[in-house]
Structures are given as C-alpha cells and as structure tokens.
Amino acid sequence: MPKSQLFRFFLLPFTVVVAFVAIDIATAATPVALQFKEAPQFYNSLDCPLVVDKDHESDSDGEPSILCSDRGVHVAMTLDTAYIRGTMAAILSVLQHSSCPQNIAFHFFASATANASILRATISSSFPYLNFHLANLLPSCLHRILYLDWDLVLVDDIAKLADIQLGDNSVLAAPEYCNANFTSYFTPSFWSNPSLSLTFANRKACYFNTGVMVIDLDRWREGDYTTKIEEWMEHGLGGDNFEGLCRDLHRGPVSLLHWSGKGKPWERLDANRPCPLDALWAPYDLLQWQTPFALDC
C-alpha cells in the first residue's frame, strides 16, 4: 500500500470537519479546474447531542476535535478527479438530510498526484479496494466507520444508517444481493482449482455491495480481514454489472439511491439520455461551469 499522509481541514461550504488522507504516489501535474456552485451552510438542530468535549483530541486551533469522537457520525469516501462531481453530490445529500450535519466527520482518501496516467493506474489497482484498507488507514482511535461510494445520494438521515446494530459477531453491515452470476467474478484458474471453487459448493450465490458499508473497525483489525481479502482479490475479475442499464426502485421505503455498476447519472444527464431515476440525482449536482468557486483537481 502506498505511503499515506493525514491532513485535516474545514470544507467551508458545508461547515463540517473532515480528515483527508493523501495516498502519496508522485508529484502533482498541472491541475484541472472544475467549477462548482457553493452549497448552503448546514447547522445542527437544537436537540443535537454534543459530540466533542475537552477529553477529545484537539485540532490545530486548540479546539476539541470530532476526529476520534464515538458520538459523531464518521463517513469515509475516496476522492478521484474523474468522479469528484458525484462525490460532491453525495456529500450534499448527506448534509441536506441530516438533523445534525455538524456532527458528521468526513474522512477522504485521495491520490497525492494529479498525473492522469499514474492516477488511473492507482485507482484501477488500489482505489476500488481502499474500503478494505480503512482499518489500517484511519486513526486507531476510530472504532466505527460508514463507507460510501461517490455514485449515490442519501434521501434520509445518515445517522439511521450509521447506527445499524451489528450484533455480537458481525464485522460489517452491507446490502446483500443473491442469484449472482459468480462466473464473471473470478478467473478461470480459480474455477479450475477445486480447493478454491468448492468454497461455493452448496451455497447461495450471494454477495454484498461494498459501496455502502458500516464497519466495526476494532473487529476488522482483530480479524485481520484486510489480509484475508487481499488473498481472495488476486482471483477476482470484478463483477457482472457491465451494461449500466436503467433500473427501477425496489418496493418499500427508500433511504439511499446507489448507481452502482457502469453508467453514472451525470454522464447520462450530460448526454441527454437519462434514466428515469437520474432525475433524483440531479438536484444534488453542484457542478457549474461559470462560478467563482473552483476546485483544482
């Protein structure tokens, strides 16, 4: 895993304290400026609990920091220039629907280089699996994290998702899907090796989506699951959702919309070929081509 550095800063348009981990790969190249509208400020409601006190680690100004608070909602996300538009929309949706937005700490992971070729290589080899390295990258004082992909929006209070009970033995909670085509998930050498392929004998073809996960970091570290997953990753191909077809909402209440797989809502909206559900993503889009607020990526 590349060397990482930890930075803390305030994401001013959102008034939320965040931690930023830069995966140090190479020196930065010429940045690309993306123009974004400035989001409104978000404040806690009067009944929000206090999540920091004098016993917590202090920030650079000497104020108590939310970074290690067990009472805050900790969200981890990866940053990538190609998908920063989706990330901004996801963050806005989280804050807009939160009753206590100032109690949310975002932990961002990004490459320290803007070199396109290096960045693409890093993302293809490491970034899709950074969620499996969170326990090693995040401060040891953190005990629980909610990981979110950049291609989703929340339409409910994130605290409800973060407070999911894991029980006495579970390491994480994530959306489960069954009836998968596992042929597309593993290499031919995997299927030709009985010691590996028989792992799925007499089992349902189920998997969980890693784009939304509530993780008990202490249990993850104790079980050394990063190492165990890395051993399996060498046999993996990815998945079977390559077409990016339009999909419908499932029945029942909806708290989160995730555009997993190929085809993202902003791409279809820009091409004027949106899926019906892409209209639900559009209100959170902060991209604006002519505005004084620019983000150098």
Beta strands, then each sheet from edge to edge (+ up, - down):
strand 1: 4-11
strand 2: 16-23
strand 3: 33-35
strand 4: 73-79
strand 5: 104-111
strand 6: 144-148
strand 7: 152-154
strand 8: 172-173
strand 9: 176-177
strand 10: 207-208
strand 11: 212-216
strand 12: 256-258
strand 13: 294-296
sheet 1: 1+ 2- 5- 4- 6- 11+ 8-
sheet 2: 3+ 13-
sheet 3: 7+ 12-
sheet 4: 9+ 10-
end
